[in-house]
Amino acid sequence: MKGTRSFGKMGKRHTHIRCGRCGKPAFHVRQKICASCGFGKSAKLQCKTHPSE
Ligand SMILES: [Zn+2]
């Protein structure tokens, strides 16, 4: 095993894609929020994730 134990669960699915602002693969696909720069946190870009609520 070569390190990166904390990333063991990453890679199976596309949880993060490349961010349009910072360019890092830290943009969460479902949350629409970049974990690195916070891009997508603004209310305008937030879609209704839970329509029933
Ligand atoms: Zn970003």
mmCIF file of the protein (N, C-alpha, C, O) and its ligand, coordinates in Angstrom:
data_MODEL
# 
_entry.id   MODEL 
# 
loop_
_entity.id 
_entity.type 
_entity.pdbx_number_of_molecules 
1 polymer     1 
2 non-polymer 1 
# 
_entity_poly.entity_id                      1 
_entity_poly.type                           'polypeptide(L)' 
_entity_poly.nstd_linkage                   no 
_entity_poly.nstd_monomer                   no 
_entity_poly.pdbx_seq_one_letter_code       MKGTRSFGKMGKRHTHIRCGRCGKPAFHVRQKICASCGFGKSAKLQCKTHPSE 
_entity_poly.pdbx_seq_one_letter_code_can   MKGTRSFGKMGKRHTHIRCGRCGKPAFHVRQKICASCGFGKSAKLQCKTHPSE 
_entity_poly.pdbx_strand_id                 A 
# 
loop_
_entity_poly_seq.entity_id 
_entity_poly_seq.num 
_entity_poly_seq.mon_id 
_entity_poly_seq.hetero 
1 1  MET n 
1 2  LYS n 
1 3  GLY n 
1 4  THR n 
1 5  ARG n 
1 6  SER n 
1 7  PHE n 
1 8  GLY n 
1 9  LYS n 
1 10 MET n 
1 11 GLY n 
1 12 LYS n 
1 13 ARG n 
1 14 HIS n 
1 15 THR n 
1 16 HIS n 
1 17 ILE n 
1 18 ARG n 
1 19 CYS n 
1 20 GLY n 
1 21 ARG n 
1 22 CYS n 
1 23 GLY n 
1 24 LYS n 
1 25 PRO n 
1 26 ALA n 
1 27 PHE n 
1 28 HIS n 
1 29 VAL n 
1 30 ARG n 
1 31 GLN n 
1 32 LYS n 
1 33 ILE n 
1 34 CYS n 
1 35 ALA n 
1 36 SER n 
1 37 CYS n 
1 38 GLY n 
1 39 PHE n 
1 40 GLY n 
1 41 LYS n 
1 42 SER n 
1 43 ALA n 
1 44 LYS n 
1 45 LEU n 
1 46 GLN n 
1 47 CYS n 
1 48 LYS n 
1 49 THR n 
1 50 HIS n 
1 51 PRO n 
1 52 SER n 
1 53 GLU n 
# 
loop_
_struct_asym.id 
_struct_asym.entity_id 
A 1 
B 2 
# 
loop_
_chem_comp.id 
_chem_comp.type 
_chem_comp.mon_nstd_flag 
ALA 'L-peptide linking' y 
ARG 'L-peptide linking' y 
CYS 'L-peptide linking' y 
GLN 'L-peptide linking' y 
GLU 'L-peptide linking' y 
GLY 'peptide linking'   y 
HIS 'L-peptide linking' y 
ILE 'L-peptide linking' y 
LEU 'L-peptide linking' y 
LYS 'L-peptide linking' y 
MET 'L-peptide linking' y 
PHE 'L-peptide linking' y 
PRO 'L-peptide linking' y 
SER 'L-peptide linking' y 
THR 'L-peptide linking' y 
VAL 'L-peptide linking' y 
ZN  non-polymer         . 
# 
_pdbx_entity_nonpoly.entity_id   2 
_pdbx_entity_nonpoly.name        ? 
_pdbx_entity_nonpoly.comp_id     ZN 
# 
_pdbx_nonpoly_scheme.asym_id         B 
_pdbx_nonpoly_scheme.entity_id       2 
_pdbx_nonpoly_scheme.mon_id          ZN 
_pdbx_nonpoly_scheme.ndb_seq_num     1 
_pdbx_nonpoly_scheme.pdb_seq_num     101 
_pdbx_nonpoly_scheme.auth_seq_num    101 
_pdbx_nonpoly_scheme.pdb_mon_id      ZN 
_pdbx_nonpoly_scheme.auth_mon_id     ZN 
_pdbx_nonpoly_scheme.pdb_strand_id   A 
_pdbx_nonpoly_scheme.pdb_ins_code    . 
# 
loop_
_atom_site.group_PDB 
_atom_site.id 
_atom_site.type_symbol 
_atom_site.label_atom_id 
_atom_site.label_alt_id 
_atom_site.label_comp_id 
_atom_site.label_asym_id 
_atom_site.label_entity_id 
_atom_site.label_seq_id 
_atom_site.pdbx_PDB_ins_code 
_atom_site.Cartn_x 
_atom_site.Cartn_y 
_atom_site.Cartn_z 
_atom_site.occupancy 
_atom_site.B_iso_or_equiv 
_atom_site.pdbx_formal_charge 
_atom_site.auth_seq_id 
_atom_site.auth_comp_id 
_atom_site.auth_asym_id 
_atom_site.auth_atom_id 
_atom_site.pdbx_PDB_model_num 
ATOM   1   N  N  . MET A 1 1  ? 0.833   -1.212 0.000   1.00 0.00 ? 1   MET A N  1 
ATOM   2   C  CA . MET A 1 1  ? 0.000   0.000  0.000   1.00 0.00 ? 1   MET A CA 1 
ATOM   3   C  C  . MET A 1 1  ? 0.856   1.246  0.000   1.00 0.00 ? 1   MET A C  1 
ATOM   4   O  O  . MET A 1 1  ? 1.843   1.352  0.727   1.00 0.00 ? 1   MET A O  1 
ATOM   5   N  N  . LYS A 1 2  ? 0.458   2.168  -0.820  1.00 0.00 ? 2   LYS A N  1 
ATOM   6   C  CA . LYS A 1 2  ? 1.223   3.410  -0.909  1.00 0.00 ? 2   LYS A CA 1 
ATOM   7   C  C  . LYS A 1 2  ? 0.398   4.574  -0.378  1.00 0.00 ? 2   LYS A C  1 
ATOM   8   O  O  . LYS A 1 2  ? -0.336  5.221  -1.124  1.00 0.00 ? 2   LYS A O  1 
ATOM   9   N  N  . GLY A 1 3  ? 0.524   4.823  0.873   1.00 0.00 ? 3   GLY A N  1 
ATOM   10  C  CA . GLY A 1 3  ? -0.030  6.024  1.502   1.00 0.00 ? 3   GLY A CA 1 
ATOM   11  C  C  . GLY A 1 3  ? -1.455  6.380  1.119   1.00 0.00 ? 3   GLY A C  1 
ATOM   12  O  O  . GLY A 1 3  ? -2.233  5.523  0.699   1.00 0.00 ? 3   GLY A O  1 
ATOM   13  N  N  . THR A 1 4  ? -1.783  7.643  1.268   1.00 0.00 ? 4   THR A N  1 
ATOM   14  C  CA . THR A 1 4  ? -3.089  8.211  0.958   1.00 0.00 ? 4   THR A CA 1 
ATOM   15  C  C  . THR A 1 4  ? -4.217  7.351  1.525   1.00 0.00 ? 4   THR A C  1 
ATOM   16  O  O  . THR A 1 4  ? -5.167  7.001  0.825   1.00 0.00 ? 4   THR A O  1 
ATOM   17  N  N  . ARG A 1 5  ? -4.089  7.024  2.791   1.00 0.00 ? 5   ARG A N  1 
ATOM   18  C  CA . ARG A 1 5  ? -5.137  6.214  3.405   1.00 0.00 ? 5   ARG A CA 1 
ATOM   19  C  C  . ARG A 1 5  ? -6.420  7.012  3.544   1.00 0.00 ? 5   ARG A C  1 
ATOM   20  O  O  . ARG A 1 5  ? -7.515  6.456  3.457   1.00 0.00 ? 5   ARG A O  1 
ATOM   21  N  N  . SER A 1 6  ? -6.288  8.306  3.757   1.00 0.00 ? 6   SER A N  1 
ATOM   22  C  CA . SER A 1 6  ? -7.464  9.146  3.940   1.00 0.00 ? 6   SER A CA 1 
ATOM   23  C  C  . SER A 1 6  ? -8.263  9.259  2.652   1.00 0.00 ? 6   SER A C  1 
ATOM   24  O  O  . SER A 1 6  ? -9.430  9.649  2.671   1.00 0.00 ? 6   SER A O  1 
ATOM   25  N  N  . PHE A 1 7  ? -7.641  8.923  1.546   1.00 0.00 ? 7   PHE A N  1 
ATOM   26  C  CA . PHE A 1 7  ? -8.340  9.016  0.267   1.00 0.00 ? 7   PHE A CA 1 
ATOM   27  C  C  . PHE A 1 7  ? -8.804  7.640  -0.212  1.00 0.00 ? 7   PHE A C  1 
ATOM   28  O  O  . PHE A 1 7  ? -9.100  7.431  -1.388  1.00 0.00 ? 7   PHE A O  1 
ATOM   29  N  N  . GLY A 1 8  ? -8.855  6.735  0.719   1.00 0.00 ? 8   GLY A N  1 
ATOM   30  C  CA . GLY A 1 8  ? -9.208  5.370  0.351   1.00 0.00 ? 8   GLY A CA 1 
ATOM   31  C  C  . GLY A 1 8  ? -10.588 5.242  -0.247  1.00 0.00 ? 8   GLY A C  1 
ATOM   32  O  O  . GLY A 1 8  ? -10.833 4.374  -1.085  1.00 0.00 ? 8   GLY A O  1 
ATOM   33  N  N  . LYS A 1 9  ? -11.502 6.115  0.187   1.00 0.00 ? 9   LYS A N  1 
ATOM   34  C  CA . LYS A 1 9  ? -12.868 6.009  -0.316  1.00 0.00 ? 9   LYS A CA 1 
ATOM   35  C  C  . LYS A 1 9  ? -13.085 6.845  -1.566  1.00 0.00 ? 9   LYS A C  1 
ATOM   36  O  O  . LYS A 1 9  ? -14.150 6.788  -2.180  1.00 0.00 ? 9   LYS A O  1 
ATOM   37  N  N  . MET A 1 10 ? -12.095 7.605  -1.934  1.00 0.00 ? 10  MET A N  1 
ATOM   38  C  CA . MET A 1 10 ? -12.243 8.433  -3.124  1.00 0.00 ? 10  MET A CA 1 
ATOM   39  C  C  . MET A 1 10 ? -11.845 7.644  -4.369  1.00 0.00 ? 10  MET A C  1 
ATOM   40  O  O  . MET A 1 10 ? -11.017 6.735  -4.308  1.00 0.00 ? 10  MET A O  1 
ATOM   41  N  N  . GLY A 1 11 ? -12.437 8.003  -5.473  1.00 0.00 ? 11  GLY A N  1 
ATOM   42  C  CA . GLY A 1 11 ? -12.039 7.381  -6.715  1.00 0.00 ? 11  GLY A CA 1 
ATOM   43  C  C  . GLY A 1 11 ? -13.059 6.394  -7.251  1.00 0.00 ? 11  GLY A C  1 
ATOM   44  O  O  . GLY A 1 11 ? -13.061 6.085  -8.443  1.00 0.00 ? 11  GLY A O  1 
ATOM   45  N  N  . LYS A 1 12 ? -13.903 5.912  -6.403  1.00 0.00 ? 12  LYS A N  1 
ATOM   46  C  CA . LYS A 1 12 ? -14.901 4.965  -6.889  1.00 0.00 ? 12  LYS A CA 1 
ATOM   47  C  C  . LYS A 1 12 ? -15.968 5.657  -7.718  1.00 0.00 ? 12  LYS A C  1 
ATOM   48  O  O  . LYS A 1 12 ? -16.372 5.184  -8.780  1.00 0.00 ? 12  LYS A O  1 
ATOM   49  N  N  . ARG A 1 13 ? -16.406 6.789  -7.197  1.00 0.00 ? 13  ARG A N  1 
ATOM   50  C  CA . ARG A 1 13 ? -17.415 7.555  -7.924  1.00 0.00 ? 13  ARG A CA 1 
ATOM   51  C  C  . ARG A 1 13 ? -16.909 8.961  -8.174  1.00 0.00 ? 13  ARG A C  1 
ATOM   52  O  O  . ARG A 1 13 ? -15.910 9.399  -7.604  1.00 0.00 ? 13  ARG A O  1 
ATOM   53  N  N  . HIS A 1 14 ? -17.611 9.641  -9.025  1.00 0.00 ? 14  HIS A N  1 
ATOM   54  C  CA . HIS A 1 14 ? -17.247 11.034 -9.268  1.00 0.00 ? 14  HIS A CA 1 
ATOM   55  C  C  . HIS A 1 14 ? -17.857 11.912 -8.191  1.00 0.00 ? 14  HIS A C  1 
ATOM   56  O  O  . HIS A 1 14 ? -18.891 12.550 -8.388  1.00 0.00 ? 14  HIS A O  1 
ATOM   57  N  N  . THR A 1 15 ? -17.199 11.926 -7.068  1.00 0.00 ? 15  THR A N  1 
ATOM   58  C  CA . THR A 1 15 ? -17.675 12.786 -5.992  1.00 0.00 ? 15  THR A CA 1 
ATOM   59  C  C  . THR A 1 15 ? -17.222 14.213 -6.234  1.00 0.00 ? 15  THR A C  1 
ATOM   60  O  O  . THR A 1 15 ? -17.970 15.164 -6.006  1.00 0.00 ? 15  THR A O  1 
ATOM   61  N  N  . HIS A 1 16 ? -16.005 14.350 -6.693  1.00 0.00 ? 16  HIS A N  1 
ATOM   62  C  CA . HIS A 1 16 ? -15.474 15.674 -6.963  1.00 0.00 ? 16  HIS A CA 1 
ATOM   63  C  C  . HIS A 1 16 ? -15.014 15.759 -8.415  1.00 0.00 ? 16  HIS A C  1 
ATOM   64  O  O  . HIS A 1 16 ? -14.372 14.851 -8.943  1.00 0.00 ? 16  HIS A O  1 
ATOM   65  N  N  . ILE A 1 17 ? -15.358 16.863 -9.028  1.00 0.00 ? 17  ILE A N  1 
ATOM   66  C  CA . ILE A 1 17 ? -14.883 17.113 -10.379 1.00 0.00 ? 17  ILE A CA 1 
ATOM   67  C  C  . ILE A 1 17 ? -14.029 18.378 -10.371 1.00 0.00 ? 17  ILE A C  1 
ATOM   68  O  O  . ILE A 1 17 ? -13.871 19.021 -9.334  1.00 0.00 ? 17  ILE A O  1 
ATOM   69  N  N  . ARG A 1 18 ? -13.499 18.717 -11.491 1.00 0.00 ? 18  ARG A N  1 
ATOM   70  C  CA . ARG A 1 18 ? -12.639 19.905 -11.549 1.00 0.00 ? 18  ARG A CA 1 
ATOM   71  C  C  . ARG A 1 18 ? -13.464 21.169 -11.344 1.00 0.00 ? 18  ARG A C  1 
ATOM   72  O  O  . ARG A 1 18 ? -14.509 21.365 -11.965 1.00 0.00 ? 18  ARG A O  1 
ATOM   73  N  N  . CYS A 1 19 ? -12.969 22.006 -10.470 1.00 0.00 ? 19  CYS A N  1 
ATOM   74  C  CA . CYS A 1 19 ? -13.667 23.246 -10.167 1.00 0.00 ? 19  CYS A CA 1 
ATOM   75  C  C  . CYS A 1 19 ? -13.449 24.265 -11.277 1.00 0.00 ? 19  CYS A C  1 
ATOM   76  O  O  . CYS A 1 19 ? -12.356 24.378 -11.833 1.00 0.00 ? 19  CYS A O  1 
ATOM   77  N  N  . GLY A 1 20 ? -14.507 25.003 -11.588 1.00 0.00 ? 20  GLY A N  1 
ATOM   78  C  CA . GLY A 1 20 ? -14.404 25.989 -12.655 1.00 0.00 ? 20  GLY A CA 1 
ATOM   79  C  C  . GLY A 1 20 ? -13.684 27.241 -12.217 1.00 0.00 ? 20  GLY A C  1 
ATOM   80  O  O  . GLY A 1 20 ? -13.303 28.062 -13.051 1.00 0.00 ? 20  GLY A O  1 
ATOM   81  N  N  . ARG A 1 21 ? -13.495 27.397 -10.937 1.00 0.00 ? 21  ARG A N  1 
ATOM   82  C  CA . ARG A 1 21 ? -12.857 28.618 -10.445 1.00 0.00 ? 21  ARG A CA 1 
ATOM   83  C  C  . ARG A 1 21 ? -11.380 28.399 -10.119 1.00 0.00 ? 21  ARG A C  1 
ATOM   84  O  O  . ARG A 1 21 ? -10.510 29.122 -10.604 1.00 0.00 ? 21  ARG A O  1 
ATOM   85  N  N  . CYS A 1 22 ? -11.114 27.384 -9.288  1.00 0.00 ? 22  CYS A N  1 
ATOM   86  C  CA . CYS A 1 22 ? -9.729  27.186 -8.859  1.00 0.00 ? 22  CYS A CA 1 
ATOM   87  C  C  . CYS A 1 22 ? -9.028  26.106 -9.686  1.00 0.00 ? 22  CYS A C  1 
ATOM   88  O  O  . CYS A 1 22 ? -7.804  25.981 -9.654  1.00 0.00 ? 22  CYS A O  1 
ATOM   89  N  N  . GLY A 1 23 ? -9.829  25.322 -10.432 1.00 0.00 ? 23  GLY A N  1 
ATOM   90  C  CA . GLY A 1 23 ? -9.213  24.330 -11.305 1.00 0.00 ? 23  GLY A CA 1 
ATOM   91  C  C  . GLY A 1 23 ? -8.825  23.052 -10.597 1.00 0.00 ? 23  GLY A C  1 
ATOM   92  O  O  . GLY A 1 23 ? -8.307  22.127 -11.222 1.00 0.00 ? 23  GLY A O  1 
ATOM   93  N  N  . LYS A 1 24 ? -9.068  22.989 -9.304  1.00 0.00 ? 24  LYS A N  1 
ATOM   94  C  CA . LYS A 1 24 ? -8.725  21.769 -8.583  1.00 0.00 ? 24  LYS A CA 1 
ATOM   95  C  C  . LYS A 1 24 ? -9.885  20.774 -8.635  1.00 0.00 ? 24  LYS A C  1 
ATOM   96  O  O  . LYS A 1 24 ? -11.047 21.171 -8.715  1.00 0.00 ? 24  LYS A O  1 
ATOM   97  N  N  . PRO A 1 25 ? -9.572  19.514 -8.590  1.00 0.00 ? 25  PRO A N  1 
ATOM   98  C  CA . PRO A 1 25 ? -10.633 18.493 -8.617  1.00 0.00 ? 25  PRO A CA 1 
ATOM   99  C  C  . PRO A 1 25 ? -11.315 18.382 -7.277  1.00 0.00 ? 25  PRO A C  1 
ATOM   100 O  O  . PRO A 1 25 ? -11.348 17.311 -6.671  1.00 0.00 ? 25  PRO A O  1 
ATOM   101 N  N  . ALA A 1 26 ? -11.861 19.495 -6.811  1.00 0.00 ? 26  ALA A N  1 
ATOM   102 C  CA . ALA A 1 26 ? -12.440 19.537 -5.476  1.00 0.00 ? 26  ALA A CA 1 
ATOM   103 C  C  . ALA A 1 26 ? -13.893 19.986 -5.505  1.00 0.00 ? 26  ALA A C  1 
ATOM   104 O  O  . ALA A 1 26 ? -14.500 20.227 -4.462  1.00 0.00 ? 26  ALA A O  1 
ATOM   105 N  N  . PHE A 1 27 ? -14.447 20.098 -6.715  1.00 0.00 ? 27  PHE A N  1 
ATOM   106 C  CA . PHE A 1 27 ? -15.830 20.544 -6.823  1.00 0.00 ? 27  PHE A CA 1 
ATOM   107 C  C  . PHE A 1 27 ? -16.769 19.362 -6.624  1.00 0.00 ? 27  PHE A C  1 
ATOM   108 O  O  . PHE A 1 27 ? -16.748 18.407 -7.400  1.00 0.00 ? 27  PHE A O  1 
ATOM   109 N  N  . HIS A 1 28 ? -17.596 19.429 -5.579  1.00 0.00 ? 28  HIS A N  1 
ATOM   110 C  CA . HIS A 1 28 ? -18.496 18.325 -5.274  1.00 0.00 ? 28  HIS A CA 1 
ATOM   111 C  C  . HIS A 1 28 ? -19.636 18.268 -6.284  1.00 0.00 ? 28  HIS A C  1 
ATOM   112 O  O  . HIS A 1 28 ? -20.340 19.255 -6.498  1.00 0.00 ? 28  HIS A O  1 
ATOM   113 N  N  . VAL A 1 29 ? -19.808 17.125 -6.891  1.00 0.00 ? 29  VAL A N  1 
ATOM   114 C  CA . VAL A 1 29 ? -20.789 17.000 -7.972  1.00 0.00 ? 29  VAL A CA 1 
ATOM   115 C  C  . VAL A 1 29 ? -22.216 17.190 -7.464  1.00 0.00 ? 29  VAL A C  1 
ATOM   116 O  O  . VAL A 1 29 ? -23.017 17.881 -8.094  1.00 0.00 ? 29  VAL A O  1 
ATOM   117 N  N  . ARG A 1 30 ? -22.524 16.591 -6.352  1.00 0.00 ? 30  ARG A N  1 
ATOM   118 C  CA . ARG A 1 30 ? -23.905 16.632 -5.863  1.00 0.00 ? 30  ARG A CA 1 
ATOM   119 C  C  . ARG A 1 30 ? -24.191 17.892 -5.057  1.00 0.00 ? 30  ARG A C  1 
ATOM   120 O  O  . ARG A 1 30 ? -25.272 18.472 -5.151  1.00 0.00 ? 30  ARG A O  1 
ATOM   121 N  N  . GLN A 1 31 ? -23.212 18.304 -4.268  1.00 0.00 ? 31  GLN A N  1 
ATOM   122 C  CA . GLN A 1 31 ? -23.428 19.488 -3.445  1.00 0.00 ? 31  GLN A CA 1 
ATOM   123 C  C  . GLN A 1 31 ? -23.222 20.769 -4.238  1.00 0.00 ? 31  GLN A C  1 
ATOM   124 O  O  . GLN A 1 31 ? -23.685 21.839 -3.844  1.00 0.00 ? 31  GLN A O  1 
ATOM   125 N  N  . LYS A 1 32 ? -22.516 20.646 -5.367  1.00 0.00 ? 32  LYS A N  1 
ATOM   126 C  CA . LYS A 1 32 ? -22.220 21.803 -6.213  1.00 0.00 ? 32  LYS A CA 1 
ATOM   127 C  C  . LYS A 1 32 ? -21.404 22.835 -5.452  1.00 0.00 ? 32  LYS A C  1 
ATOM   128 O  O  . LYS A 1 32 ? -21.596 24.040 -5.611  1.00 0.00 ? 32  LYS A O  1 
ATOM   129 N  N  . ILE A 1 33 ? -20.517 22.358 -4.647  1.00 0.00 ? 33  ILE A N  1 
ATOM   130 C  CA . ILE A 1 33 ? -19.666 23.250 -3.864  1.00 0.00 ? 33  ILE A CA 1 
ATOM   131 C  C  . ILE A 1 33 ? -18.231 22.768 -3.945  1.00 0.00 ? 33  ILE A C  1 
ATOM   132 O  O  . ILE A 1 33 ? -17.950 21.581 -3.784  1.00 0.00 ? 33  ILE A O  1 
ATOM   133 N  N  . CYS A 1 34 ? -17.334 23.696 -4.194  1.00 0.00 ? 34  CYS A N  1 
ATOM   134 C  CA . CYS A 1 34 ? -15.932 23.335 -4.239  1.00 0.00 ? 34  CYS A CA 1 
ATOM   135 C  C  . CYS A 1 34 ? -15.363 23.247 -2.830  1.00 0.00 ? 34  CYS A C  1 
ATOM   136 O  O  . CYS A 1 34 ? -15.515 24.169 -2.028  1.00 0.00 ? 34  CYS A O  1 
ATOM   137 N  N  . ALA A 1 35 ? -14.712 22.138 -2.539  1.00 0.00 ? 35  ALA A N  1 
ATOM   138 C  CA . ALA A 1 35 ? -14.155 21.949 -1.211  1.00 0.00 ? 35  ALA A CA 1 
ATOM   139 C  C  . ALA A 1 35 ? -12.891 22.754 -1.019  1.00 0.00 ? 35  ALA A C  1 
ATOM   140 O  O  . ALA A 1 35 ? -12.434 22.942 0.108   1.00 0.00 ? 35  ALA A O  1 
ATOM   141 N  N  . SER A 1 36 ? -12.327 23.227 -2.101  1.00 0.00 ? 36  SER A N  1 
ATOM   142 C  CA . SER A 1 36 ? -11.067 23.953 -2.013  1.00 0.00 ? 36  SER A CA 1 
ATOM   143 C  C  . SER A 1 36 ? -11.277 25.454 -1.882  1.00 0.00 ? 36  SER A C  1 
ATOM   144 O  O  . SER A 1 36 ? -10.754 26.080 -0.961  1.00 0.00 ? 36  SER A O  1 
ATOM   145 N  N  . CYS A 1 37 ? -12.036 26.025 -2.796  1.00 0.00 ? 37  CYS A N  1 
ATOM   146 C  CA . CYS A 1 37 ? -12.183 27.474 -2.809  1.00 0.00 ? 37  CYS A CA 1 
ATOM   147 C  C  . CYS A 1 37 ? -13.587 27.913 -2.391  1.00 0.00 ? 37  CYS A C  1 
ATOM   148 O  O  . CYS A 1 37 ? -13.828 29.099 -2.168  1.00 0.00 ? 37  CYS A O  1 
ATOM   149 N  N  . GLY A 1 38 ? -14.508 26.960 -2.286  1.00 0.00 ? 38  GLY A N  1 
ATOM   150 C  CA . GLY A 1 38 ? -15.848 27.308 -1.839  1.00 0.00 ? 38  GLY A CA 1 
ATOM   151 C  C  . GLY A 1 38 ? -16.756 27.765 -2.950  1.00 0.00 ? 38  GLY A C  1 
ATOM   152 O  O  . GLY A 1 38 ? -17.847 28.274 -2.697  1.00 0.00 ? 38  GLY A O  1 
ATOM   153 N  N  . PHE A 1 39 ? -16.311 27.586 -4.189  1.00 0.00 ? 39  PHE A N  1 
ATOM   154 C  CA . PHE A 1 39 ? -17.118 27.994 -5.330  1.00 0.00 ? 39  PHE A CA 1 
ATOM   155 C  C  . PHE A 1 39 ? -18.443 27.233 -5.356  1.00 0.00 ? 39  PHE A C  1 
ATOM   156 O  O  . PHE A 1 39 ? -18.461 26.008 -5.239  1.00 0.00 ? 39  PHE A O  1 
ATOM   157 N  N  . GLY A 1 40 ? -19.545 27.957 -5.509  1.00 0.00 ? 40  GLY A N  1 
ATOM   158 C  CA . GLY A 1 40 ? -20.856 27.332 -5.554  1.00 0.00 ? 40  GLY A CA 1 
ATOM   159 C  C  . GLY A 1 40 ? -21.645 27.527 -4.273  1.00 0.00 ? 40  GLY A C  1 
ATOM   160 O  O  . GLY A 1 40 ? -22.803 27.120 -4.178  1.00 0.00 ? 40  GLY A O  1 
ATOM   161 N  N  . LYS A 1 41 ? -21.022 28.144 -3.301  1.00 0.00 ? 41  LYS A N  1 
ATOM   162 C  CA . LYS A 1 41 ? -21.718 28.347 -2.031  1.00 0.00 ? 41  LYS A CA 1 
ATOM   163 C  C  . LYS A 1 41 ? -22.778 29.421 -2.110  1.00 0.00 ? 41  LYS A C  1 
ATOM   164 O  O  . LYS A 1 41 ? -23.692 29.466 -1.286  1.00 0.00 ? 41  LYS A O  1 
ATOM   165 N  N  . SER A 1 42 ? -22.657 30.279 -3.092  1.00 0.00 ? 42  SER A N  1 
ATOM   166 C  CA . SER A 1 42 ? -23.617 31.364 -3.225  1.00 0.00 ? 42  SER A CA 1 
ATOM   167 C  C  . SER A 1 42 ? -25.015 30.821 -3.495  1.00 0.00 ? 42  SER A C  1 
ATOM   168 O  O  . SER A 1 42 ? -25.173 29.794 -4.156  1.00 0.00 ? 42  SER A O  1 
ATOM   169 N  N  . ALA A 1 43 ? -26.000 31.498 -2.994  1.00 0.00 ? 43  ALA A N  1 
ATOM   170 C  CA . ALA A 1 43 ? -27.375 31.012 -3.068  1.00 0.00 ? 43  ALA A CA 1 
ATOM   171 C  C  . ALA A 1 43 ? -27.848 30.846 -4.510  1.00 0.00 ? 43  ALA A C  1 
ATOM   172 O  O  . ALA A 1 43 ? -28.679 29.987 -4.803  1.00 0.00 ? 43  ALA A O  1 
ATOM   173 N  N  . LYS A 1 44 ? -27.320 31.661 -5.394  1.00 0.00 ? 44  LYS A N  1 
ATOM   174 C  CA . LYS A 1 44 ? -27.771 31.615 -6.782  1.00 0.00 ? 44  LYS A CA 1 
ATOM   175 C  C  . LYS A 1 44 ? -27.475 30.265 -7.436  1.00 0.00 ? 44  LYS A C  1 
ATOM   176 O  O  . LYS A 1 44 ? -28.253 29.755 -8.242  1.00 0.00 ? 44  LYS A O  1 
ATOM   177 N  N  . LEU A 1 45 ? -26.345 29.719 -7.067  1.00 0.00 ? 45  LEU A N  1 
ATOM   178 C  CA . LEU A 1 45 ? -25.936 28.481 -7.723  1.00 0.00 ? 45  LEU A CA 1 
ATOM   179 C  C  . LEU A 1 45 ? -26.495 27.242 -7.031  1.00 0.00 ? 45  LEU A C  1 
ATOM   180 O  O  . LEU A 1 45 ? -26.334 26.120 -7.511  1.00 0.00 ? 45  LEU A O  1 
ATOM   181 N  N  . GLN A 1 46 ? -27.147 27.462 -5.906  1.00 0.00 ? 46  GLN A N  1 
ATOM   182 C  CA . GLN A 1 46 ? -27.657 26.316 -5.162  1.00 0.00 ? 46  GLN A CA 1 
ATOM   183 C  C  . GLN A 1 46 ? -29.015 25.889 -5.696  1.00 0.00 ? 46  GLN A C  1 
ATOM   184 O  O  . GLN A 1 46 ? -29.981 26.651 -5.665  1.00 0.00 ? 46  GLN A O  1 
ATOM   185 N  N  . CYS A 1 47 ? -29.071 24.675 -6.179  1.00 0.00 ? 47  CYS A N  1 
ATOM   186 C  CA . CYS A 1 47 ? -30.356 24.130 -6.611  1.00 0.00 ? 47  CYS A CA 1 
ATOM   187 C  C  . CYS A 1 47 ? -31.012 23.435 -5.433  1.00 0.00 ? 47  CYS A C  1 
ATOM   188 O  O  . CYS A 1 47 ? -30.388 23.202 -4.397  1.00 0.00 ? 47  CYS A O  1 
ATOM   189 N  N  . LYS A 1 48 ? -32.270 23.112 -5.610  1.00 0.00 ? 48  LYS A N  1 
ATOM   190 C  CA . LYS A 1 48 ? -32.982 22.415 -4.533  1.00 0.00 ? 48  LYS A CA 1 
ATOM   191 C  C  . LYS A 1 48 ? -32.595 20.947 -4.526  1.00 0.00 ? 48  LYS A C  1 
ATOM   192 O  O  . LYS A 1 48 ? -33.027 20.157 -5.365  1.00 0.00 ? 48  LYS A O  1 
ATOM   193 N  N  . THR A 1 49 ? -31.775 20.616 -3.557  1.00 0.00 ? 49  THR A N  1 
ATOM   194 C  CA . THR A 1 49 ? -31.312 19.240 -3.459  1.00 0.00 ? 49  THR A CA 1 
ATOM   195 C  C  . THR A 1 49 ? -32.405 18.338 -2.907  1.00 0.00 ? 49  THR A C  1 
ATOM   196 O  O  . THR A 1 49 ? -32.530 17.170 -3.275  1.00 0.00 ? 49  THR A O  1 
ATOM   197 N  N  . HIS A 1 50 ? -33.197 18.930 -2.003  1.00 0.00 ? 50  HIS A N  1 
ATOM   198 C  CA . HIS A 1 50 ? -34.276 18.143 -1.400  1.00 0.00 ? 50  HIS A CA 1 
ATOM   199 C  C  . HIS A 1 50 ? -35.607 18.840 -1.650  1.00 0.00 ? 50  HIS A C  1 
ATOM   200 O  O  . HIS A 1 50 ? -36.075 19.595 -0.797  1.00 0.00 ? 50  HIS A O  1 
ATOM   201 N  N  . PRO A 1 51 ? -36.209 18.607 -2.775  1.00 0.00 ? 51  PRO A N  1 
ATOM   202 C  CA . PRO A 1 51 ? -37.459 19.284 -3.155  1.00 0.00 ? 51  PRO A CA 1 
ATOM   203 C  C  . PRO A 1 51 ? -38.604 18.994 -2.190  1.00 0.00 ? 51  PRO A C  1 
ATOM   204 O  O  . PRO A 1 51 ? -39.521 19.803 -2.051  1.00 0.00 ? 51  PRO A O  1 
ATOM   205 N  N  . SER A 1 52 ? -38.554 17.860 -1.536  1.00 0.00 ? 52  SER A N  1 
ATOM   206 C  CA . SER A 1 52 ? -39.652 17.473 -0.683  1.00 0.00 ? 52  SER A CA 1 
ATOM   207 C  C  . SER A 1 52 ? -39.611 18.199 0.656   1.00 0.00 ? 52  SER A C  1 
ATOM   208 O  O  . SER A 1 52 ? -40.574 18.155 1.423   1.00 0.00 ? 52  SER A O  1 
ATOM   209 N  N  . GLU A 1 53 ? -38.506 18.861 0.932   1.00 0.00 ? 53  GLU A N  1 
ATOM   210 C  CA . GLU A 1 53 ? -38.415 19.507 2.228   1.00 0.00 ? 53  GLU A CA 1 
ATOM   211 C  C  . GLU A 1 53 ? -38.658 21.013 2.117   1.00 0.00 ? 53  GLU A C  1 
ATOM   212 O  O  . GLU A 1 53 ? -38.619 21.720 3.123   1.00 0.00 ? 53  GLU A O  1 
HETATM 213 ZN ZN . ZN  B 2 .  ? -12.619 25.612 -6.445  1.00 0.00 2 101 ZN  A ZN 1 
# 
